């Protein structure tokens, strides 16, 4: 695998993932060349991120109309390592890589059934106030859940 700036050691990085969301590639996600369109992994990241946040118990609160906070994507990137094709099964892994006061840098890894990594990614999510649009500090409980990768078991 080529050098990716946010992954210092691929083998060690790969072992840190616990949570994943399974995805079967749909025909509509492929382009005229028969492989997954370059925009689609971002949708896969979203699916895995939402399931990860549900697993941690965050999403259930964020979607309540009376809740003060929501998550927003501040940045997102993807590195493509292999082509992915229609009807393939992939697992999209997600983990909290580093946690700020109101933000978390999430890392993503797409793996084919044979265990090879087909794409990687990272992105910053910020918890903000719906009223002010400003960052809202993670509670101690939320921070602990994000830090505890062993607690984020595979789906």
Contact map, one row per residue, 1 for C-alpha under 8 A:
11100000000000000000000000000000000000000000000000000000000000000000000000000000100000000000000000000000000000000000000000000000000000000000000000000000000
11110000000000000000000000000000000000000000000000000000000000000000000000000000000000000000000000000000000000000000000000000000000000000000000000000000000
11111010000000000000000000000000000000000000000000000000000000000000000000000000000000000000000000000000000000000000000000000000000000000000000000000000000
01111111000000000000000000000000000000000000000000000000000000000000000000000010000000000000000000000000000000000000000000000000000000000000000000000000000
00111111000000000000000000000000000000000000000000000000000000000000000000000000000000000000000000000000000000000000000000000000000000000000000000000000000
00011111000000000000000000000000000000000000000000000000000000000000000000000000000000000000000000000000000000000000000001000000000000000000000000000000000
00111111110010000000000000000000000000000000000000000000000000000000000000000000000000000000000000000000000000000000000000000000000000000000000000000000000
00011111110010000000000000000000000000000000000000000000000000000000000000000000000000000000000000000000000000000000000000000000000000000000000000000000000
00000011111110000000000000000000000000000000000000000000000000000000000000000000000000000000000000000000000000000000000000000000000000000000000000000000000
00000011111111000000000000000000000000000000000000000000000000000000000000000000000000000000000000000000000000000000000000000000000000000000000000000000000
00000000111111100000000000000000000000000000000000000000000000000000000000000000000000000000000000000000000000000000000000000000000000000000000000000000000
00000000111111110000000000000000000000000000000000000000000000000000000000000000000000000000000000000000000000000000000000000000000000000000000000000000000
00000011111111111000000000000000000000000000000000000000000000000000000000000000000000000000000000000000000000000000000000000000000000000000000000000000000
00000000011111111000000000000000000000000000000000000000000000000000000000000000000000000000000000000000000010000000000000000000000000000000000000000000000
00000000001111111100000000000000000000000000000000000000000000000000000000000000000000000000000000000000000000000000000000000000000000000000000000000000000
00000000000111111100000000000000000000000000000000000000000000000000000000000000000000000000001000000000000000000000000000000000000000000000000000001000000
00000000000011111111000000000000000000000000000000000000000000000000000000000000000000000000111000000000000000000000000000000000000000000000000000001000000
00000000000000111111000000000000000000000000000000000000000000000000000000000000000000000000111000000000000000000000000000000000000000000000000000001101110
00000000000000001111100000000000000000000000000000010000000000000000000000000000000000000000111000000000000000000000000000000000000000000000000000000001111
00000000000000001111110000000000000000000000000100010000000000000000000000000000000000000011110000000000000000000000000000000000000000000000000000000000011
00000000000000000011111000000000000000000000001100100000000000000000000000000000000000000011100000000000000000000000000000000000000000000000000000000000011
00000000000000000001111100000000000000000000000000000000000000000000000000000000000000001111000000000000000000000000000000000000000000000000000000000000000
00000000000000000000111110000000000000000001000000000000000000000000000000000000000000001111000000000000000000000000000000000000000000000000000000000000000
00000000000000000000011111000000000000000000000000000000000000000000000000000000000000111100000000000000000000000000000000000000000000000000000000000000000
00000000000000000000001111101000000100000000000000000000000000000000000000000000000011111100000000000000000000000000000000000000000000000000000000000000000
00000000000000000000000111111100000000000000000000000000000000000000000000000000000001100000000000000000000000000000000000000000000000000000000000000000000
00000000000000000000000011111100000000000000000000000000000000000000000000000000000001100000000000000000000000000000000000000000000000000000000000000000000
00000000000000000000000001111110000000000000000000000000000000000000000000000000000000000000000000000000000000000000000000000000000000000000000000000000000
00000000000000000000000011111110000110010000000000000000000000000000000000000000000001000000000000000000000000000000000000000000000000000000000000000000000
00000000000000000000000001111111111110000000000000000000000000000000000000000000000011000000000000000000000000000000000000000000000000000000000000000000000
00000000000000000000000000011111111110000000000000000000000000000000000000000000000000000000000000000000000000000000000000000000000000000000000000000000000
00000000000000000000000000000111111000000000000000000000000000000000000000000000000000000000000000000000000000000000000000000000000000000000000000000000000
00000000000000000000000000000111111000000000000000000000000000000000000000000000000000000000000000000000000000000000000000000000000000000000000000000000000
00000000000000000000000000000111111100000000000000000000000000000000000000000000000011000000000000000000000000000000000000000000000000000000000000000000000
00000000000000000000000000000111111110000000000000000000000000000000000000000000001111000000000000000000000000000000000000000000000000000000000000000000000
00000000000000000000000010001110011111010000000000000000000000000000000000000000001111000000000000000000000000000000000000000000000000000000000000000000000
00000000000000000000000000001110001111110000000000000000000000000000000000000000000000000000000000000000000000000000000000000000000000000000000000000000000
00000000000000000000000000000000000111111000000000000000000000000000000000000000000000000000000000000000000000000000000000000000000000000000000000000000000
00000000000000000000000000000000000011111110000000000000000000000000000000000000000000000000000000000000000000000000000000000000000000000000000000000000000
00000000000000000000000000001000000111111111000000000000000000000000000000000000000000000000000000000000000000000000000000000000000000000000000000000000000
00000000000000000000000000000000000001111111100000000000000000000000000000000100000000000000000000000000000000000000001000000000000000000000000000000000000
00000000000000000000000000000000000000111111110000000000000000000000000000010100000000000000000000000000000000000000000000000000000000000000000000000000000
00000000000000000000000000000000000000111111111000000000000000000000000000000000000000000000000000000000000000000000000000000000000000000000000000000000000
00000000000000000000001000000000000000011111111100000000000000000000000000000000000000000001000000000000000000000000000000000000000000000000000000000000000
00000000000000000000000000000000000000001111111110000000000000000000000000000000000000000001010000000000000100000000000000000000000000000000000000000000000
00000000000000000000000000000000000000000111111111000000000000000000000000000000000000000000000000000000000000000000000000000000000000000000000000000000000
00000000000000000000100000000000000000000011111111100000000000000000000000000000000000000000000000000000000000000000000000000000000000000000000000000000000
00000000000000000001100000000000000000000001111111110000000000000000000000000000000000000001110000000000000000000000000000000000000000000000000000000000000
00000000000000000000000000000000000000000000111111111000000000000000000000000000000000000000010000000000000000000000000000000000000000000000000000000000000
00000000000000000000000000000000000000000000011111111100001000000000000000000000000000000000000000000000000000000000000000000000000000000000000000000000000
00000000000000000000100000000000000000000000001111111110000000000000000000000000000000000000000000000000000000000000000000000000000000000000000000000000000
00000000000000000011000000000000000000000000000111111111000000000000000000000000000000000000010000000000000000000000000000000000000000000000000000000001000
00000000000000000000000000000000000000000000000011111111111000000000000000000000000000000000000000000000000000000000000000000000000000000000000000000000000
00000000000000000000000000000000000000000000000001111111111100000000000000000000000000000000000000000000000000000000000000000000000000000000000000000000000
00000000000000000000000000000000000000000000000000111111110000000000000000000000000000000000000000000000000000000000000000000000000000000000000000000001000
00000000000000000000000000000000000000000000000000011111111000000000000000000000000000000000000000000000000000000000000000000000000000000000000011000001000
00000000000000000000000000000000000000000000000000001111111110000000000000000000000000000000000000000000000000000000000000000000000000000000000000000000000
00000000000000000000000000000000000000000000000000001111111111000000000000000000000000000000000000000000000000000000000000000000000000000000010000000000000
00000000000000000000000000000000000000000000000001001101111111100000000000000000000000000000000000000000000000000000000000000000000000000000000000000000000
00000000000000000000000000000000000000000000000000000100111111110000000000000000000000000000000000000000000000000000000000000000000000000000000000000000000
00000000000000000000000000000000000000000000000000000000111111110010000000000000000000000000000000000000000000000000000000000000000000000000000000000000000
00000000000000000000000000000000000000000000000000000000011111110011111000000000000000000000000000000000000000000000000000000000000000000000000000000000000
00000000000000000000000000000000000000000000000000000000001111111010010000000000000000000000000000000000000000000000000000000000000000000000000000000000000
00000000000000000000000000000000000000000000000000000000000111111110000000000000000000000000000000000000000000000000000000000000000000000000000000000000000
00000000000000000000000000000000000000000000000000000000000000111110000000000000000000000000000000000000000000000000000000000000000000000000000000000000000
00000000000000000000000000000000000000000000000000000000000000011111000000000000000000000000000000000000000000000000000000000000000000000000000000000000000
00000000000000000000000000000000000000000000000000000000000011111111110000000000000000000000000000000000000000000000000000000000000000000000000000000000000
00000000000000000000000000000000000000000000000000000000000001000111110000000000000000000000000000000000000000000000000000000000111000000000000000000000000
00000000000000000000000000000000000000000000000000000000000001000011111000000000000000000000000000000000000000000000000000000011110000010000000000000000000
00000000000000000000000000000000000000000000000000000000000001100011111100000000000000000000000000000000000000000000000000000011110000000000000000000000000
00000000000000000000000000000000000000000000000000000000000001000000111110000000000000000000000000000000000000000000000000001111000000000000000000000000000
00000000000000000000000000000000000000000000000000000000000000000000011111000000000000000000000000000000000000000000000000001111000000000000000000000000000
00000000000000000000000000000000000000000000000000000000000000000000001111110000000000000000000000000000000000000000000000111100000000000000000000000000000
00000000000000000000000000000000000000000000000000000000000000000000000111110000000000000000000000000000000000000000000000111100000000000000000000000000000
00000000000000000000000000000000000000000000000000000000000000000000000011111000000000000000000000000000000000000000000000111000000000000000000000000000000
00000000000000000000000000000000000000000100000000000000000000000000000011111100000000000000000000000000000000000000000011110000000000000000000000000000000
00000000000000000000000000000000000000000000000000000000000000000000000000111110000000000000000000000000000000000000000011100000000000000000000000000000000
00000000000000000000000000000000000000001100000000000000000000000000000000011111000000000000000000000000000000000000001111000000000000000000000000000000000
00010000000000000000000000000000000000000000000000000000000000000000000000001111100000000000000000000000000000000000001110000000000000000000000000000000000
00000000000000000000000000000000000000000000000000000000000000000000000000000111111000000000000000000000000000000000011100000000000000000000000000000000000
10000000000000000000000000000000000000000000000000000000000000000000000000000011111000000000000000000000000000000000111100000000000000000000000000000000000
00000000000000000000000000000000000000000000000000000000000000000000000000000001111100000000000000000000000000000000111000000000000000000000000000000000000
00000000000000000000000000000000001100000000000000000000000000000000000000000001111110000000000000000000000000000000010000000000000000000000000000000000000
00000000000000000000000000000000001100000000000000000000000000000000000000000000011111010000000000000000000000000000010000000000000000000000000000000000000
00000000000000000000000010000100011100000000000000000000000000000000000000000000001111110000000000000000000000000000000000000000000000000000000000000000000
00000000000000000000000011101100011100000000000000000000000000000000000000000000000111110000000000000000000000000000000000000000000000000000000000000000000
00000000000000000000000111100000000000000000000000000000000000000000000000000000000011111000000000000000000000000000000000000000000000000000000000000000000
00000000000000000000000110000000000000000000000000000000000000000000000000000000000111111100000000000000000000010000000000000000000000000000000000000000000
00000000000000000000011110000000000000000000000000000000000000000000000000000000000000111110000000000000000000011000000000000000000000000000000000000000000
00000000000000000000011110000000000000000000000000000000000000000000000000000000000000011111000000000000000001111000000000000000000000000000000000000000000
00000000000000000001111000000000000000000000000000000000000000000000000000000000000000001111100000000000000011111000000000000000000000000000000000000000000
00000000000000000001111000000000000000000001100100000000000000000000000000000000000000000111110000000000000111100000000000000000000000000000000000000000000
00000000000000001111100000000000000000000000000100000000000000000000000000000000000000000011111000000000000111100000000000000000000000000000000000000000000
00000000000000001111000000000000000000000000100110010000000000000000000000000000000000000001111100000000011110000000000000000000000000000000000000000000000
00000000000000011110000000000000000000000000000000000000000000000000000000000000000000000000111110000000011100000000000000000000000000000000000000001000000
00000000000000000000000000000000000000000000000000000000000000000000000000000000000000000000011111100001111000000000000000000000000000000000000001101000000
00000000000000000000000000000000000000000000000000000000000000000000000000000000000000000000001111100001111000000000000000000000000000000000000000000000000
00000000000000000000000000000000000000000000000000000000000000000000000000000000000000000000000111110001110000000000000000000000000000000000000000000000000
00000000000000000000000000000000000000000000000000000000000000000000000000000000000000000000000111111111100000000000000000000000000000000000001001100000000
00000000000000000000000000000000000000000000000000000000000000000000000000000000000000000000000001111111000000000000000000000000000000000000000000000000000
00000000000000000000000000000000000000000000000000000000000000000000000000000000000000000000000000111110000000000000000000000000000000011100000000000000000
00000000000000000000000000000000000000000000000000000000000000000000000000000000000000000000000000111111000000000000000000000111000000111100000000000000000
00000000000000000000000000000000000000000000000000000000000000000000000000000000000000000000000000111111100000000000000000011110000000101100000000000000000
00000000000000000000000000000000000000000000000000000000000000000000000000000000000000000000000111110111110000000000000000011100000000000000000000000000000
00000000000000000000000000000000000000000000000000000000000000000000000000000000000000000000000111100011111000000000000001111000000000000000000000000000000
00000000000000000000000000000000000000000000000000000000000000000000000000000000000000000000011111000001111100000000000001111000000000000000000000000000000
00000000000000000000000000000000000000000000000000000000000000000000000000000000000000000000011110000000111110000000000111100000000000000000000000000000000
00000000000000000000000000000000000000000000100000000000000000000000000000000000000000000001111000000000011111000000000111000000000000000000000000000000000
00000000000001000000000000000000000000000000000000000000000000000000000000000000000000000011110000000000001111100000111110000000000000000000000000000000000
00000000000000000000000000000000000000000000000000000000000000000000000000000000000000000111100000000000000111110000111100000000000000000000000000000000000
00000000000000000000000000000000000000000000000000000000000000000000000000000000000000000111100000000000000011111111111000000000000000000000000000000000000
00000000000000000000000000000000000000000000000000000000000000000000000000000000000000011110000000000000000001111111110000000000000000000000000000000000000
00000000000000000000000000000000000000000000000000000000000000000000000000000000000000001110000000000000000000111111000000000000000000000000000000000000000
00000000000000000000000000000000000000000000000000000000000000000000000000000000000000000000000000000000000000111111000000000000000000000000000000000000000
00000000000000000000000000000000000000000000000000000000000000000000000000000000000000000000000000000000000000111111100000000000000000000000000000000000000
00000000000000000000000000000000000000000000000000000000000000000000000000000000000000000000000000000000000000111111110000000000000000000000000000000000000
00000000000000000000000000000000000000000000000000000000000000000000000000000000110000000000000000000000000011110011111100000000000000000000000000000000000
00000000000000000000000000000000000000000000000000000000000000000000000000000001111100000000000000000000000011110001111100000000000000000000000000000000000
00000000000000000000000000000000000000001000000000000000000000000000000000000111110000000000000000000000000011100000111110000000000000000000000000000000000
00000000000000000000000000000000000000000000000000000000000000000000000000000111100000000000000000000000001111000000111111000000000000000000000000000000000
00000000000000000000000000000000000000000000000000000000000000000000000000011110000000000000000000000000001110000000001111100000000000000000000000000000000
00000100000000000000000000000000000000000000000000000000000000000000000000011100000000000000000000000000111100000000000111110000000000000000000000000000000
00000000000000000000000000000000000000000000000000000000000000000000000011111000000000000000000000000000111000000000000011111000000000000000000000000000000
00000000000000000000000000000000000000000000000000000000000000000000000011110000000000000000000000000011110000000000000001111100000000000000000000000000000
00000000000000000000000000000000000000000000000000000000000000000000001111100000000000000000000000000011110000000000000000111110000000000000000000000000000
00000000000000000000000000000000000000000000000000000000000000000000001111000000000000000000000000000111000000000000000000011111000000100000000000000000000
00000000000000000000000000000000000000000000000000000000000000000000111100000000000000000000000000000110000000000000000000001111100000111100000000000000000
00000000000000000000000000000000000000000000000000000000000000000000111100000000000000000000000000000100000000000000000000000111110111110000000000000000000
00000000000000000000000000000000000000000000000000000000000000000001110000000000000000000000000000000000000000000000000000000011111111110000000000000000000
00000000000000000000000000000000000000000000000000000000000000000001110000000000000000000000000000000000000000000000000000000001111110000000000000000000000
00000000000000000000000000000000000000000000000000000000000000000001000000000000000000000000000000000000000000000000000000000000111110000000000000000000000
00000000000000000000000000000000000000000000000000000000000000000000000000000000000000000000000000000000000000000000000000000001111111000000000000000000000
00000000000000000000000000000000000000000000000000000000000000000000000000000000000000000000000000000000000000000000000000000001111111100000000000000000000
00000000000000000000000000000000000000000000000000000000000000000000000000000000000000000000000000000000000000000000000000000001100111110000000000000000000
00000000000000000000000000000000000000000000000000000000000000000000000000000000000000000000000000000110000000000000000000000111100011111000000000000000000
00000000000000000000000000000000000000000000000000000000000000000000100000000000000000000000000000001100000000000000000000000011100001111100000000000000000
00000000000000000000000000000000000000000000000000000000000000000000000000000000000000000000000000001110000000000000000000000010000000111110000000000000000
00000000000000000000000000000000000000000000000000000000000000000000000000000000000000000000000000001110000000000000000000000010000000011111111000000000000
00000000000000000000000000000000000000000000000000000000000000000000000000000000000000000000000000000000000000000000000000000000000000001111111000000000000
00000000000000000000000000000000000000000000000000000000000000000000000000000000000000000000000000000000000000000000000000000000000000000111111100000000000
00000000000000000000000000000000000000000000000000000000000000000000000000000000000000000000000000000000000000000000000000000000000000000111111110000000000
00000000000000000000000000000000000000000000000000000000010000000000000000000000000000000000000000000000000000000000000000000000000000000111111111000000000
00000000000000000000000000000000000000000000000000000000000000000000000000000000000000000000000000100000000000000000000000000000000000000111111111100000000
00000000000000000000000000000000000000000000000000000000000000000000000000000000000000000000000000000000000000000000000000000000000000000001111111110000000
00000000000000000000000000000000000000000000000000000001000000000000000000000000000000000000000000000000000000000000000000000000000000000000111111111010000
00000000000000000000000000000000000000000000000000000001000000000000000000000000000000000000000100100000000000000000000000000000000000000000011111111000000
00000000000000000000000000000000000000000000000000000000000000000000000000000000000000000000000100100000000000000000000000000000000000000000001111111000000
00000000000000000000000000000000000000000000000000000000000000000000000000000000000000000000000000000000000000000000000000000000000000000000000111111111000
00000000000000011100000000000000000000000000000000000000000000000000000000000000000000000000001100000000000000000000000000000000000000000000000011111111100
00000000000000000100000000000000000000000000000000000000000000000000000000000000000000000000000000000000000000000000000000000000000000000000000000011111100
00000000000000000000000000000000000000000000000000000000000000000000000000000000000000000000000000000000000000000000000000000000000000000000000010011111100
00000000000000000110000000000000000000000000000000010011000000000000000000000000000000000000000000000000000000000000000000000000000000000000000000011111110
00000000000000000110000000000000000000000000000000000000000000000000000000000000000000000000000000000000000000000000000000000000000000000000000000001111111
00000000000000000111100000000000000000000000000000000000000000000000000000000000000000000000000000000000000000000000000000000000000000000000000000000001111
00000000000000000011100000000000000000000000000000000000000000000000000000000000000000000000000000000000000000000000000000000000000000000000000000000000111
